[in-house]
Amino acid sequence: MLINPSSPHSDDGWLARNIVDPSLKDSAPIVLETKQLHVYYGDNEAIHEGDLKFPEHRISALIGPSGSGKSTYLRSLNRMNDGVARVTGEILYRGVDVNRPEIDVYEMRRRIGMVFQRPNPFSKSIYDNITFALKRRGVTDKQTLDEAVETSLKQAALWDEVKDQLKKSALALSGGQQQRLCIARALAVKPDILLLDEPASALDPVSTSKLEETLLQLKNDYTIIIVTHNMQQAARISDYTAFFNMGRVLEYDETSQIFTSPQVQLTNNYVAGDFG
């Protein structure tokens, strides 16, 4: 089923949105959903009616030109915009609106983890980076901490590279290794959803390839939502793709559909490189 409201920017419907509800095609449960999501920076409305559904154990890519709102939307999903922007509407995590003021934001972020654009390891050892949040939560048993370090580093495809140097400073790792360490750090607290904001933008092609392989493995256990400017990356690893422009989701569909037969002209122009 396609929703085709008239575009607010065009009388001829050239920008009409065609947002496909993935739950109509996919038997996987919807783990995260936004309804009537609006984000305001002061008087500026950065996101207009962000309505999307994300199926469990799938990778969903958010694409669009710079300034289109995709990173703002992503950061809203686990309330990273708190104190920076005003966010209205519903953010439903397994049916619970986590945008309500009484929600424990820190507990919610344990379930909806985030990895940022540039690697940001702590100035600590590899081991201490992984165990930092666990210790803050009161976990002190060494065996439990050791198991968390090994498990999360294996999930992030980094264990074999660092298992003999866990006391080494995380800052001594390569950029690609640091980014996978940040993923492992997020995984150590056992989240349900992993948000990634252009995680490969600062990486070389080899590191990018390793990161993509890691994400494809992780989707067996996690729901992943990734912002990327790399069209080839979105096409390679995502199951669904949402195209953002001027703070609106113009099209959301299976990735193969978006890249071969998009329903909106602007989407076609963007994925074809004929945009702007």
C-alpha positions in Angstrom: 0.0 0.0 0.0 1.4 3.4 -1.0 0.5 6.7 0.7 0.5 9.6 -1.7 -0.3 12.8 0.0 0.0 16.0 -2.0 3.4 17.6 -1.7 3.6 20.8 0.4 6.3 22.0 -2.1 4.7 21.4 -5.4 1.2 21.7 -7.0 1.8 19.0 -9.6 2.7 16.3 -7.0 6.2 15.9 -8.4 7.5 15.6 -4.8 4.6 13.5 -3.6 5.7 11.1 -0.9 5.4 7.3 -1.4 6.0 5.8 2.0 5.7 2.1 2.0 4.8 0.4 5.3 7.4 -2.4 5.6 5.1 -4.3 8.0 2.9 -5.0 5.0 5.7 -6.9 3.3 7.7 -8.3 6.2 6.7 -10.8 8.8 9.3 -9.5 11.3 7.7 -7.6 14.2 8.1 -3.8 14.3 10.5 -3.0 17.0 10.6 0.8 16.6 8.1 3.2 15.1 7.7 7.0 14.9 4.4 8.7 14.5 3.9 12.4 13.7 7.5 13.1 14.7 8.5 16.7 14.4 11.8 18.2 15.5 12.3 22.0 16.0 15.5 23.9 16.5 14.1 27.1 17.9 11.5 28.2 15.3 13.1 26.1 12.6 11.2 22.8 11.9 13.9 20.3 11.0 11.7 17.2 10.7 8.2 17.2 9.4 5.9 14.3 10.1 8.6 11.6 10.4 6.5 8.4 10.2 8.6 5.3 9.9 8.5 1.6 11.0 11.6 -0.5 11.5 11.3 -4.3 11.4 13.3 -6.4 13.8 16.6 -7.9 12.8 16.8 -5.8 9.6 19.2 -3.0 8.5 17.4 0.2 7.6 19.4 2.9 5.8 18.5 6.6 6.0 19.8 8.4 2.9 19.5 11.9 1.6 21.5 15.1 0.9 23.3 17.0 3.6 20.9 18.9 5.7 18.0 16.7 4.8 17.2 15.8 8.4 18.3 12.1 8.5 20.9 12.5 11.3 18.5 14.7 13.3 15.8 12.0 12.9 18.3 9.3 14.0 19.4 11.2 17.1 15.7 11.6 18.1 15.2 7.8 18.3 17.1 7.6 21.6 16.5 11.1 22.7 20.0 12.4 21.8 18.4 15.7 20.8 17.2 16.3 24.4 18.3 19.8 25.4 19.3 20.7 21.8 15.9 20.5 20.0 12.2 20.2 20.8 10.9 16.8 19.7 7.1 16.2 19.4 5.2 13.1 18.4 5.6 9.4 19.4 8.7 7.3 19.4 7.4 3.8 20.0 9.9 1.2 21.2 8.1 -2.1 21.3 4.9 -0.2 21.8 6.2 2.1 24.6 6.4 5.8 23.8 10.0 6.7 24.9 9.4 10.3 24.0 7.4 10.8 27.2 9.0 12.9 29.9 8.8 10.3 32.6 10.8 7.7 30.6 14.2 6.8 32.1 16.4 8.1 29.3 19.5 6.3 30.5 17.8 2.9 30.6 16.2 3.5 27.2 19.6 4.3 25.7 20.9 1.0 27.0 18.3 -0.6 24.9 18.7 1.7 21.9 22.5 2.2 21.6 24.3 4.6 19.3 27.6 4.8 17.4 28.6 8.2 16.1 30.2 9.4 12.9 33.8 9.5 14.2 35.2 6.9 16.5 35.2 8.2 20.1 36.9 5.6 22.3 37.7 6.7 25.8 41.2 7.4 26.8 41.4 4.0 28.5 42.5 0.5 27.7 40.5 -1.6 25.3 39.2 -3.7 28.2 38.2 -0.6 30.2 36.3 0.8 27.2 34.2 -2.2 27.0 33.5 -2.6 30.7 33.0 1.1 31.5 29.2 1.2 31.3 28.9 -2.2 33.0 31.0 -1.0 36.0 28.9 2.2 36.1 25.8 -0.1 36.4 27.4 -1.9 39.4 28.8 -5.0 37.7 32.0 -5.9 39.5 32.4 -9.7 39.0 35.6 -10.2 37.0 34.3 -13.3 35.2 31.2 -11.5 34.1 33.2 -8.5 32.8 35.7 -10.8 31.0 32.9 -12.6 29.3 31.3 -9.3 28.2 34.6 -8.1 26.8 35.2 -11.3 24.8 31.6 -11.6 23.6 31.2 -8.0 22.5 34.6 -7.9 20.8 33.8 -11.1 18.9 30.4 -9.7 17.8 32.2 -6.6 16.5 34.7 -8.8 14.7 37.6 -7.3 16.7 38.5 -10.1 19.2 41.1 -11.9 17.0 42.9 -8.6 16.4 43.1 -7.4 20.0 42.6 -10.4 22.3 46.3 -10.3 23.3 46.5 -6.6 24.0 43.4 -5.8 26.0 45.4 -3.5 28.3 46.6 -1.5 25.4 45.2 2.0 25.0 42.2 2.1 22.7 43.6 5.3 21.2 46.5 3.3 19.7 44.1 1.3 17.5 43.5 2.2 13.8 40.5 4.2 12.9 38.6 1.2 11.7 39.5 -0.8 14.8 38.4 2.2 17.0 35.0 2.3 15.3 34.5 -1.4 15.8 35.6 -1.0 19.4 32.9 1.7 19.8 30.4 -0.8 18.4 31.6 -3.5 20.8 31.3 -0.9 23.7 27.7 -0.3 22.7 27.0 -4.1 22.5 28.5 -4.8 25.9 25.3 -3.5 27.6 23.2 -5.8 25.4 21.0 -3.3 23.5 18.1 -4.3 21.3 18.6 -1.6 18.6 21.8 -0.1 17.3 21.8 3.4 15.7 24.8 4.4 13.5 25.4 7.9 12.2 27.7 7.6 9.2 30.0 5.2 11.0 32.3 4.7 7.9 32.7 8.3 6.9 36.2 8.5 8.4 37.3 5.0 7.4 39.4 3.8 4.5 37.8 1.2 2.0 39.3 -1.8 3.7 38.1 -0.7 7.2 34.7 0.2 5.6 34.4 -3.3 4.2 35.2 -4.9 7.6 32.6 -2.7 9.2 30.0 -3.6 6.7 30.7 -7.3 7.2 30.3 -6.8 10.9 26.9 -5.1 10.5 25.6 -7.9 8.3 26.5 -10.4 11.0 25.1 -8.2 13.8 21.6 -8.0 12.2 21.1 -11.6 13.2 20.8 -10.4 16.8 20.1 -6.7 16.5 17.9 -4.2 14.7 20.2 -1.7 12.9 19.4 1.8 11.6 22.2 3.5 9.8 22.6 7.0 8.3 24.9 6.9 5.3 25.9 9.2 2.4 27.4 6.2 0.6 24.8 4.9 -1.8 26.8 1.8 -2.6 26.9 1.1 1.2 23.2 1.4 1.6 22.6 -0.8 -1.4 25.1 -3.5 -0.1 24.0 -3.9 3.4 20.4 -2.5 4.1 17.1 -4.3 3.8 15.1 -1.1 3.7 16.0 2.5 2.7 14.3 5.8 3.6 15.0 8.8 1.4 15.0 12.2 3.3 14.8 15.6 1.7 14.2 19.0 3.3 13.2 17.4 6.6 10.7 15.0 5.1 10.7 11.3 4.4 9.8 11.2 0.7 10.1 7.4 0.1 10.6 4.3 2.2 10.7 0.9 0.7 12.8 -2.3 0.3 16.3 -1.2 -0.7 16.2 -3.1 -4.0 13.0 -1.1 -4.9 14.6 2.2 -3.9 17.7 1.6 -6.0 16.0 0.1 -9.1 12.4 1.4 -9.3 11.8 4.3 -7.0 8.4 5.9 -7.1 9.4 9.5 -6.5 11.4 11.4 -9.1 13.6 13.1 -6.4 14.6 9.7 -5.1 15.5 8.5 -8.6 17.6 11.6 -9.1 19.4 11.2 -5.9 20.3 7.5 -6.2 21.3 8.1 -9.8 23.7 10.9 -8.8 21.6 13.6 -10.6 20.6 15.7 -7.7 21.2 19.4 -6.7 
